[in-house]
Amino acid sequence: MTCIDNYKLRITFKNNEIKIFDISPYLDFPVYKELQNEALFKKAHVVNDTVTWNGEIDFDPDTLYLESKLTQ
């Protein structure tokens, strides 16, 4: 998983698909509002098959996979 510009994540899934997940539509939800801080957003890391920040903010792995777009 790599943080890229404009609040997007490049994720390689276990099936070797590489997809882009855009978190910007979620940034107004209270649980994700802190991620508007780009420095915090860039601290994303993978724990237990999902992306997390500070061990408190995360996304459901199914959401990451289903809502991501395949890279070109």
PyMOL Python script that loads the backbone (N, CA, C, O; Angstrom):
from pymol import cmd

cmd.read_pdbstr("""\
ATOM      1  N   MET A   1       0.846  -1.164   0.000  1.00  0.00           N
ATOM      2  CA  MET A   1       0.000   0.000   0.000  1.00  0.00           C
ATOM      3  C   MET A   1       0.894   1.231   0.000  1.00  0.00           C
ATOM      4  O   MET A   1       1.882   1.312   0.730  1.00  0.00           O
ATOM      5  N   THR A   2       0.516   2.184  -0.842  1.00  0.00           N
ATOM      6  CA  THR A   2       1.258   3.436  -0.942  1.00  0.00           C
ATOM      7  C   THR A   2       0.275   4.603  -0.950  1.00  0.00           C
ATOM      8  O   THR A   2      -0.738   4.555  -1.649  1.00  0.00           O
ATOM      9  N   CYS A   3       0.562   5.636  -0.191  1.00  0.00           N
ATOM     10  CA  CYS A   3      -0.226   6.871  -0.253  1.00  0.00           C
ATOM     11  C   CYS A   3       0.224   7.645  -1.484  1.00  0.00           C
ATOM     12  O   CYS A   3       1.419   7.833  -1.714  1.00  0.00           O
ATOM     13  N   ILE A   4      -0.749   8.090  -2.270  1.00  0.00           N
ATOM     14  CA  ILE A   4      -0.439   8.917  -3.430  1.00  0.00           C
ATOM     15  C   ILE A   4      -1.221  10.214  -3.319  1.00  0.00           C
ATOM     16  O   ILE A   4      -1.989  10.399  -2.375  1.00  0.00           O
ATOM     17  N   ASP A   5      -1.034  11.100  -4.261  1.00  0.00           N
ATOM     18  CA  ASP A   5      -1.651  12.431  -4.197  1.00  0.00           C
ATOM     19  C   ASP A   5      -3.176  12.383  -4.147  1.00  0.00           C
ATOM     20  O   ASP A   5      -3.807  11.396  -4.526  1.00  0.00           O
ATOM     21  N   ASN A   6      -3.730  13.474  -3.672  1.00  0.00           N
ATOM     22  CA  ASN A   6      -5.178  13.695  -3.652  1.00  0.00           C
ATOM     23  C   ASN A   6      -5.932  12.663  -2.823  1.00  0.00           C
ATOM     24  O   ASN A   6      -7.016  12.220  -3.203  1.00  0.00           O
ATOM     25  N   TYR A   7      -5.351  12.284  -1.686  1.00  0.00           N
ATOM     26  CA  TYR A   7      -6.004  11.367  -0.753  1.00  0.00           C
ATOM     27  C   TYR A   7      -6.367  10.035  -1.389  1.00  0.00           C
ATOM     28  O   TYR A   7      -7.476   9.529  -1.217  1.00  0.00           O
ATOM     29  N   LYS A   8      -5.428   9.483  -2.116  1.00  0.00           N
ATOM     30  CA  LYS A   8      -5.628   8.178  -2.735  1.00  0.00           C
ATOM     31  C   LYS A   8      -4.571   7.199  -2.231  1.00  0.00           C
ATOM     32  O   LYS A   8      -3.454   7.569  -1.870  1.00  0.00           O
ATOM     33  N   LEU A   9      -4.974   5.949  -2.227  1.00  0.00           N
ATOM     34  CA  LEU A   9      -4.086   4.867  -1.830  1.00  0.00           C
ATOM     35  C   LEU A   9      -3.922   3.912  -3.003  1.00  0.00           C
ATOM     36  O   LEU A   9      -4.902   3.560  -3.659  1.00  0.00           O
ATOM     37  N   ARG A  10      -2.706   3.498  -3.267  1.00  0.00           N
ATOM     38  CA  ARG A  10      -2.449   2.439  -4.253  1.00  0.00           C
ATOM     39  C   ARG A  10      -2.268   1.155  -3.446  1.00  0.00           C
ATOM     40  O   ARG A  10      -1.349   1.037  -2.637  1.00  0.00           O
ATOM     41  N   ILE A  11      -3.165   0.196  -3.685  1.00  0.00           N
ATOM     42  CA  ILE A  11      -3.196  -1.016  -2.877  1.00  0.00           C
ATOM     43  C   ILE A  11      -2.983  -2.236  -3.768  1.00  0.00           C
ATOM     44  O   ILE A  11      -3.624  -2.375  -4.810  1.00  0.00           O
ATOM     45  N   THR A  12      -2.086  -3.108  -3.351  1.00  0.00           N
ATOM     46  CA  THR A  12      -1.929  -4.395  -4.005  1.00  0.00           C
ATOM     47  C   THR A  12      -2.638  -5.428  -3.132  1.00  0.00           C
ATOM     48  O   THR A  12      -2.275  -5.642  -1.975  1.00  0.00           O
ATOM     49  N   PHE A  13      -3.647  -6.057  -3.704  1.00  0.00           N
ATOM     50  CA  PHE A  13      -4.442  -7.031  -2.965  1.00  0.00           C
ATOM     51  C   PHE A  13      -3.822  -8.423  -3.072  1.00  0.00           C
ATOM     52  O   PHE A  13      -2.933  -8.651  -3.892  1.00  0.00           O
ATOM     53  N   LYS A  14      -4.289  -9.339  -2.249  1.00  0.00           N
ATOM     54  CA  LYS A  14      -3.716 -10.686  -2.205  1.00  0.00           C
ATOM     55  C   LYS A  14      -3.820 -11.425  -3.536  1.00  0.00           C
ATOM     56  O   LYS A  14      -3.040 -12.340  -3.800  1.00  0.00           O
ATOM     57  N   ASN A  15      -4.777 -11.034  -4.372  1.00  0.00           N
ATOM     58  CA  ASN A  15      -4.927 -11.667  -5.687  1.00  0.00           C
ATOM     59  C   ASN A  15      -4.032 -10.988  -6.734  1.00  0.00           C
ATOM     60  O   ASN A  15      -4.149 -11.252  -7.931  1.00  0.00           O
ATOM     61  N   ASN A  16      -3.148 -10.120  -6.264  1.00  0.00           N
ATOM     62  CA  ASN A  16      -2.196  -9.358  -7.094  1.00  0.00           C
ATOM     63  C   ASN A  16      -2.826  -8.255  -7.939  1.00  0.00           C
ATOM     64  O   ASN A  16      -2.148  -7.675  -8.788  1.00  0.00           O
ATOM     65  N   GLU A  17      -4.087  -7.956  -7.730  1.00  0.00           N
ATOM     66  CA  GLU A  17      -4.681  -6.792  -8.390  1.00  0.00           C
ATOM     67  C   GLU A  17      -4.151  -5.536  -7.714  1.00  0.00           C
ATOM     68  O   GLU A  17      -4.037  -5.473  -6.490  1.00  0.00           O
ATOM     69  N   ILE A  18      -3.832  -4.550  -8.524  1.00  0.00           N
ATOM     70  CA  ILE A  18      -3.409  -3.250  -8.006  1.00  0.00           C
ATOM     71  C   ILE A  18      -4.530  -2.269  -8.296  1.00  0.00           C
ATOM     72  O   ILE A  18      -4.927  -2.077  -9.445  1.00  0.00           O
ATOM     73  N   LYS A  19      -5.033  -1.652  -7.236  1.00  0.00           N
ATOM     74  CA  LYS A  19      -6.172  -0.751  -7.360  1.00  0.00           C
ATOM     75  C   LYS A  19      -5.879   0.560  -6.637  1.00  0.00           C
ATOM     76  O   LYS A  19      -4.996   0.647  -5.784  1.00  0.00           O
ATOM     77  N   ILE A  20      -6.651   1.568  -7.011  1.00  0.00           N
ATOM     78  CA  ILE A  20      -6.572   2.882  -6.374  1.00  0.00           C
ATOM     79  C   ILE A  20      -7.852   3.111  -5.573  1.00  0.00           C
ATOM     80  O   ILE A  20      -8.959   3.004  -6.100  1.00  0.00           O
ATOM     81  N   PHE A  21      -7.677   3.428  -4.288  1.00  0.00           N
ATOM     82  CA  PHE A  21      -8.807   3.742  -3.421  1.00  0.00           C
ATOM     83  C   PHE A  21      -8.746   5.220  -3.081  1.00  0.00           C
ATOM     84  O   PHE A  21      -7.743   5.704  -2.557  1.00  0.00           O
ATOM     85  N   ASP A  22      -9.822   5.933  -3.382  1.00  0.00           N
ATOM     86  CA  ASP A  22      -9.920   7.370  -3.132  1.00  0.00           C
ATOM     87  C   ASP A  22     -10.683   7.586  -1.832  1.00  0.00           C
ATOM     88  O   ASP A  22     -11.870   7.273  -1.745  1.00  0.00           O
ATOM     89  N   ILE A  23     -10.004   8.120  -0.824  1.00  0.00           N
ATOM     90  CA  ILE A  23     -10.692   8.331   0.450  1.00  0.00           C
ATOM     91  C   ILE A  23     -11.390   9.689   0.521  1.00  0.00           C
ATOM     92  O   ILE A  23     -12.128   9.946   1.472  1.00  0.00           O
ATOM     93  N   SER A  24     -11.173  10.550  -0.453  1.00  0.00           N
ATOM     94  CA  SER A  24     -11.733  11.902  -0.371  1.00  0.00           C
ATOM     95  C   SER A  24     -13.255  11.928  -0.178  1.00  0.00           C
ATOM     96  O   SER A  24     -13.736  12.816   0.526  1.00  0.00           O
ATOM     97  N   PRO A  25     -14.047  11.009  -0.759  1.00  0.00           N
ATOM     98  CA  PRO A  25     -15.492  11.053  -0.493  1.00  0.00           C
ATOM     99  C   PRO A  25     -15.849  10.768   0.968  1.00  0.00           C
ATOM    100  O   PRO A  25     -16.960  11.070   1.403  1.00  0.00           O
ATOM    101  N   TYR A  26     -14.936  10.203   1.710  1.00  0.00           N
ATOM    102  CA  TYR A  26     -15.192   9.838   3.106  1.00  0.00           C
ATOM    103  C   TYR A  26     -14.738  10.904   4.099  1.00  0.00           C
ATOM    104  O   TYR A  26     -15.066  10.816   5.282  1.00  0.00           O
ATOM    105  N   LEU A  27     -14.003  11.894   3.649  1.00  0.00           N
ATOM    106  CA  LEU A  27     -13.354  12.830   4.564  1.00  0.00           C
ATOM    107  C   LEU A  27     -14.299  13.700   5.386  1.00  0.00           C
ATOM    108  O   LEU A  27     -13.891  14.259   6.404  1.00  0.00           O
ATOM    109  N   ASP A  28     -15.544  13.823   4.963  1.00  0.00           N
ATOM    110  CA  ASP A  28     -16.489  14.611   5.749  1.00  0.00           C
ATOM    111  C   ASP A  28     -17.207  13.791   6.816  1.00  0.00           C
ATOM    112  O   ASP A  28     -17.913  14.350   7.655  1.00  0.00           O
ATOM    113  N   PHE A  29     -17.033  12.467   6.792  1.00  0.00           N
ATOM    114  CA  PHE A  29     -17.612  11.636   7.843  1.00  0.00           C
ATOM    115  C   PHE A  29     -16.785  11.839   9.110  1.00  0.00           C
ATOM    116  O   PHE A  29     -15.556  11.865   9.049  1.00  0.00           O
ATOM    117  N   PRO A  30     -17.450  11.983  10.261  1.00  0.00           N
ATOM    118  CA  PRO A  30     -16.724  12.281  11.501  1.00  0.00           C
ATOM    119  C   PRO A  30     -15.546  11.346  11.781  1.00  0.00           C
ATOM    120  O   PRO A  30     -14.490  11.808  12.213  1.00  0.00           O
ATOM    121  N   VAL A  31     -15.702  10.066  11.548  1.00  0.00           N
ATOM    122  CA  VAL A  31     -14.634   9.112  11.864  1.00  0.00           C
ATOM    123  C   VAL A  31     -13.388   9.339  11.006  1.00  0.00           C
ATOM    124  O   VAL A  31     -12.281   9.011  11.431  1.00  0.00           O
ATOM    125  N   TYR A  32     -13.557   9.896   9.802  1.00  0.00           N
ATOM    126  CA  TYR A  32     -12.428  10.100   8.888  1.00  0.00           C
ATOM    127  C   TYR A  32     -11.961  11.550   8.787  1.00  0.00           C
ATOM    128  O   TYR A  32     -10.998  11.841   8.078  1.00  0.00           O
ATOM    129  N   LYS A  33     -12.629  12.451   9.483  1.00  0.00           N
ATOM    130  CA  LYS A  33     -12.337  13.882   9.376  1.00  0.00           C
ATOM    131  C   LYS A  33     -10.868  14.215   9.678  1.00  0.00           C
ATOM    132  O   LYS A  33     -10.297  15.108   9.053  1.00  0.00           O
ATOM    133  N   GLU A  34     -10.262  13.508  10.626  1.00  0.00           N
ATOM    134  CA  GLU A  34      -8.852  13.757  10.971  1.00  0.00           C
ATOM    135  C   GLU A  34      -7.922  13.536   9.781  1.00  0.00           C
ATOM    136  O   GLU A  34      -6.840  14.120   9.716  1.00  0.00           O
ATOM    137  N   LEU A  35      -8.342  12.699   8.847  1.00  0.00           N
ATOM    138  CA  LEU A  35      -7.492  12.395   7.697  1.00  0.00           C
ATOM    139  C   LEU A  35      -7.399  13.549   6.710  1.00  0.00           C
ATOM    140  O   LEU A  35      -6.633  13.480   5.750  1.00  0.00           O
ATOM    141  N   GLN A  36      -8.171  14.609   6.934  1.00  0.00           N
ATOM    142  CA  GLN A  36      -8.011  15.813   6.122  1.00  0.00           C
ATOM    143  C   GLN A  36      -6.625  16.410   6.340  1.00  0.00           C
ATOM    144  O   GLN A  36      -6.122  17.151   5.495  1.00  0.00           O
ATOM    145  N   ASN A  37      -6.015  16.088   7.469  1.00  0.00           N
ATOM    146  CA  ASN A  37      -4.638  16.469   7.742  1.00  0.00           C
ATOM    147  C   ASN A  37      -3.754  15.560   6.895  1.00  0.00           C
ATOM    148  O   ASN A  37      -3.617  14.372   7.189  1.00  0.00           O
ATOM    149  N   GLU A  38      -3.159  16.113   5.851  1.00  0.00           N
ATOM    150  CA  GLU A  38      -2.404  15.314   4.896  1.00  0.00           C
ATOM    151  C   GLU A  38      -1.222  14.580   5.537  1.00  0.00           C
ATOM    152  O   GLU A  38      -0.877  13.473   5.126  1.00  0.00           O
ATOM    153  N   ALA A  39      -0.615  15.196   6.534  1.00  0.00           N
ATOM    154  CA  ALA A  39       0.500  14.533   7.218  1.00  0.00           C
ATOM    155  C   ALA A  39       0.021  13.248   7.905  1.00  0.00           C
ATOM    156  O   ALA A  39       0.713  12.230   7.865  1.00  0.00           O
ATOM    157  N   LEU A  40      -1.141  13.292   8.523  1.00  0.00           N
ATOM    158  CA  LEU A  40      -1.703  12.096   9.143  1.00  0.00           C
ATOM    159  C   LEU A  40      -2.099  11.081   8.068  1.00  0.00           C
ATOM    160  O   LEU A  40      -1.826   9.889   8.208  1.00  0.00           O
ATOM    161  N   PHE A  41      -2.738  11.552   7.002  1.00  0.00           N
ATOM    162  CA  PHE A  41      -3.131  10.650   5.916  1.00  0.00           C
ATOM    163  C   PHE A  41      -1.931   9.844   5.414  1.00  0.00           C
ATOM    164  O   PHE A  41      -2.049   8.646   5.156  1.00  0.00           O
ATOM    165  N   LYS A  42      -0.804  10.488   5.278  1.00  0.00           N
ATOM    166  CA  LYS A  42       0.385   9.831   4.734  1.00  0.00           C
ATOM    167  C   LYS A  42       1.016   8.838   5.716  1.00  0.00           C
ATOM    168  O   LYS A  42       1.975   8.151   5.363  1.00  0.00           O
ATOM    169  N   LYS A  43       0.497   8.753   6.930  1.00  0.00           N
ATOM    170  CA  LYS A  43       0.998   7.782   7.901  1.00  0.00           C
ATOM    171  C   LYS A  43       0.220   6.466   7.843  1.00  0.00           C
ATOM    172  O   LYS A  43       0.333   5.637   8.746  1.00  0.00           O
ATOM    173  N   ALA A  44      -0.553   6.278   6.802  1.00  0.00           N
ATOM    174  CA  ALA A  44      -1.321   5.043   6.642  1.00  0.00           C
ATOM    175  C   ALA A  44      -0.389   3.844   6.618  1.00  0.00           C
ATOM    176  O   ALA A  44       0.721   3.903   6.088  1.00  0.00           O
ATOM    177  N   HIS A  45      -0.864   2.763   7.200  1.00  0.00           N
ATOM    178  CA  HIS A  45      -0.116   1.511   7.145  1.00  0.00           C
ATOM    179  C   HIS A  45      -1.096   0.342   7.206  1.00  0.00           C
ATOM    180  O   HIS A  45      -2.268   0.522   7.537  1.00  0.00           O
ATOM    181  N   VAL A  46      -0.616  -0.838   6.890  1.00  0.00           N
ATOM    182  CA  VAL A  46      -1.464  -2.023   6.838  1.00  0.00           C
ATOM    183  C   VAL A  46      -1.311  -2.831   8.122  1.00  0.00           C
ATOM    184  O   VAL A  46      -0.203  -3.126   8.571  1.00  0.00           O
ATOM    185  N   VAL A  47      -2.461  -3.177   8.696  1.00  0.00           N
ATOM    186  CA  VAL A  47      -2.513  -4.040   9.879  1.00  0.00           C
ATOM    187  C   VAL A  47      -3.701  -4.977   9.687  1.00  0.00           C
ATOM    188  O   VAL A  47      -4.810  -4.531   9.393  1.00  0.00           O
ATOM    189  N   ASN A  48      -3.467  -6.261   9.851  1.00  0.00           N
ATOM    190  CA  ASN A  48      -4.549  -7.249   9.744  1.00  0.00           C
ATOM    191  C   ASN A  48      -5.365  -7.097   8.465  1.00  0.00           C
ATOM    192  O   ASN A  48      -6.596  -7.101   8.501  1.00  0.00           O
ATOM    193  N   ASP A  49      -4.683  -6.964   7.350  1.00  0.00           N
ATOM    194  CA  ASP A  49      -5.307  -6.912   6.020  1.00  0.00           C
ATOM    195  C   ASP A  49      -6.159  -5.684   5.752  1.00  0.00           C
ATOM    196  O   ASP A  49      -7.014  -5.710   4.867  1.00  0.00           O
ATOM    197  N   THR A  50      -5.943  -4.617   6.494  1.00  0.00           N
ATOM    198  CA  THR A  50      -6.640  -3.376   6.177  1.00  0.00           C
ATOM    199  C   THR A  50      -5.709  -2.192   6.390  1.00  0.00           C
ATOM    200  O   THR A  50      -4.646  -2.313   7.001  1.00  0.00           O
ATOM    201  N   VAL A  51      -6.132  -1.049   5.873  1.00  0.00           N
ATOM    202  CA  VAL A  51      -5.352   0.181   6.029  1.00  0.00           C
ATOM    203  C   VAL A  51      -5.833   0.882   7.292  1.00  0.00           C
ATOM    204  O   VAL A  51      -7.033   0.993   7.544  1.00  0.00           O
ATOM    205  N   THR A  52      -4.876   1.350   8.075  1.00  0.00           N
ATOM    206  CA  THR A  52      -5.222   1.999   9.341  1.00  0.00           C
ATOM    207  C   THR A  52      -4.341   3.217   9.577  1.00  0.00           C
ATOM    208  O   THR A  52      -3.254   3.343   9.013  1.00  0.00           O
ATOM    209  N   TRP A  53      -4.832   4.097  10.414  1.00  0.00           N
ATOM    210  CA  TRP A  53      -4.099   5.281  10.852  1.00  0.00           C
ATOM    211  C   TRP A  53      -4.187   5.310  12.368  1.00  0.00           C
ATOM    212  O   TRP A  53      -5.279   5.225  12.931  1.00  0.00           O
ATOM    213  N   ASN A  54      -3.062   5.426  13.021  1.00  0.00           N
ATOM    214  CA  ASN A  54      -2.999   5.540  14.484  1.00  0.00           C
ATOM    215  C   ASN A  54      -3.685   4.386  15.211  1.00  0.00           C
ATOM    216  O   ASN A  54      -3.963   4.498  16.405  1.00  0.00           O
ATOM    217  N   GLY A  55      -3.963   3.296  14.530  1.00  0.00           N
ATOM    218  CA  GLY A  55      -4.637   2.175  15.168  1.00  0.00           C
ATOM    219  C   GLY A  55      -6.071   2.456  15.547  1.00  0.00           C
ATOM    220  O   GLY A  55      -6.710   1.633  16.203  1.00  0.00           O
ATOM    221  N   GLU A  56      -6.595   3.610  15.144  1.00  0.00           N
ATOM    222  CA  GLU A  56      -7.955   3.999  15.515  1.00  0.00           C
ATOM    223  C   GLU A  56      -8.859   4.203  14.305  1.00  0.00           C
ATOM    224  O   GLU A  56     -10.066   3.973  14.386  1.00  0.00           O
ATOM    225  N   ILE A  57      -8.294   4.623  13.205  1.00  0.00           N
ATOM    226  CA  ILE A  57      -9.066   4.912  11.994  1.00  0.00           C
ATOM    227  C   ILE A  57      -8.711   3.832  10.982  1.00  0.00           C
ATOM    228  O   ILE A  57      -7.536   3.560  10.737  1.00  0.00           O
ATOM    229  N   ASP A  58      -9.741   3.215  10.392  1.00  0.00           N
ATOM    230  CA  ASP A  58      -9.468   2.213   9.371  1.00  0.00           C
ATOM    231  C   ASP A  58     -10.655   2.071   8.430  1.00  0.00           C
ATOM    232  O   ASP A  58     -11.711   2.668   8.637  1.00  0.00           O
ATOM    233  N   PHE A  59     -10.459   1.276   7.403  1.00  0.00           N
ATOM    234  CA  PHE A  59     -11.514   0.951   6.457  1.00  0.00           C
ATOM    235  C   PHE A  59     -11.712  -0.562   6.452  1.00  0.00           C
ATOM    236  O   PHE A  59     -10.759  -1.323   6.617  1.00  0.00           O
ATOM    237  N   ASP A  60     -12.943  -0.983   6.263  1.00  0.00           N
ATOM    238  CA  ASP A  60     -13.234  -2.392   6.106  1.00  0.00           C
ATOM    239  C   ASP A  60     -12.509  -2.910   4.863  1.00  0.00           C
ATOM    240  O   ASP A  60     -12.570  -2.260   3.819  1.00  0.00           O
ATOM    241  N   PRO A  61     -11.832  -4.044   4.936  1.00  0.00           N
ATOM    242  CA  PRO A  61     -11.123  -4.559   3.764  1.00  0.00           C
ATOM    243  C   PRO A  61     -12.022  -4.744   2.544  1.00  0.00           C
ATOM    244  O   PRO A  61     -11.583  -4.529   1.414  1.00  0.00           O
ATOM    245  N   ASP A  62     -13.268  -5.139   2.762  1.00  0.00           N
ATOM    246  CA  ASP A  62     -14.199  -5.299   1.633  1.00  0.00           C
ATOM    247  C   ASP A  62     -14.473  -3.963   0.958  1.00  0.00           C
ATOM    248  O   ASP A  62     -14.559  -3.896  -0.268  1.00  0.00           O
ATOM    249  N   THR A  63     -14.610  -2.909   1.739  1.00  0.00           N
ATOM    250  CA  THR A  63     -14.806  -1.570   1.177  1.00  0.00           C
ATOM    251  C   THR A  63     -13.602  -1.178   0.337  1.00  0.00           C
ATOM    252  O   THR A  63     -13.750  -0.668  -0.773  1.00  0.00           O
ATOM    253  N   LEU A  64     -12.419  -1.415   0.866  1.00  0.00           N
ATOM    254  CA  LEU A  64     -11.204  -1.081   0.118  1.00  0.00           C
ATOM    255  C   LEU A  64     -11.187  -1.789  -1.236  1.00  0.00           C
ATOM    256  O   LEU A  64     -10.861  -1.179  -2.254  1.00  0.00           O
ATOM    257  N   TYR A  65     -11.531  -3.053  -1.247  1.00  0.00           N
ATOM    258  CA  TYR A  65     -11.474  -3.812  -2.490  1.00  0.00           C
ATOM    259  C   TYR A  65     -12.604  -3.410  -3.442  1.00  0.00           C
ATOM    260  O   TYR A  65     -12.356  -3.142  -4.617  1.00  0.00           O
ATOM    261  N   LEU A  66     -13.831  -3.367  -2.946  1.00  0.00           N
ATOM    262  CA  LEU A  66     -14.982  -3.115  -3.814  1.00  0.00           C
ATOM    263  C   LEU A  66     -15.048  -1.684  -4.347  1.00  0.00           C
ATOM    264  O   LEU A  66     -15.514  -1.455  -5.463  1.00  0.00           O
ATOM    265  N   GLU A  67     -14.586  -0.734  -3.558  1.00  0.00           N
ATOM    266  CA  GLU A  67     -14.665   0.675  -3.961  1.00  0.00           C
ATOM    267  C   GLU A  67     -13.431   1.172  -4.696  1.00  0.00           C
ATOM    268  O   GLU A  67     -13.422   2.299  -5.192  1.00  0.00           O
ATOM    269  N   SER A  68     -12.403   0.360  -4.775  1.00  0.00           N
ATOM    270  CA  SER A  68     -11.190   0.750  -5.487  1.00  0.00           C
ATOM    271  C   SER A  68     -11.351   0.543  -6.987  1.00  0.00           C
ATOM    272  O   SER A  68     -12.155  -0.269  -7.445  1.00  0.00           O
ATOM    273  N   LYS A  69     -10.562   1.301  -7.731  1.00  0.00           N
ATOM    274  CA  LYS A  69     -10.562   1.206  -9.190  1.00  0.00           C
ATOM    275  C   LYS A  69      -9.264   0.548  -9.646  1.00  0.00           C
ATOM    276  O   LYS A  69      -8.186   0.856  -9.137  1.00  0.00           O
ATOM    277  N   LEU A  70      -9.380  -0.354 -10.603  1.00  0.00           N
ATOM    278  CA  LEU A  70      -8.188  -0.984 -11.163  1.00  0.00           C
ATOM    279  C   LEU A  70      -7.299   0.065 -11.802  1.00  0.00           C
ATOM    280  O   LEU A  70      -7.793   1.009 -12.418  1.00  0.00           O
ATOM    281  N   THR A  71      -5.994  -0.092 -11.660  1.00  0.00           N
ATOM    282  CA  THR A  71      -5.075   0.835 -12.305  1.00  0.00           C
ATOM    283  C   THR A  71      -5.030   0.528 -13.793  1.00  0.00           C
ATOM    284  O   THR A  71      -5.329  -0.588 -14.218  1.00  0.00           O
ATOM    285  N   GLN A  72      -4.661   1.505 -14.560  1.00  0.00           N
ATOM    286  CA  GLN A  72      -4.616   1.346 -16.024  1.00  0.00           C
ATOM    287  C   GLN A  72      -3.409   0.588 -16.460  1.00  0.00           C
ATOM    288  O   GLN A  72      -3.217   0.366 -17.655  1.00  0.00           O
TER     289      GLN A  72
END
""", "prot")
cmd.dss("prot")
cmd.show_as("cartoon", "prot")
cmd.util.cbc("prot")
cmd.orient("prot")
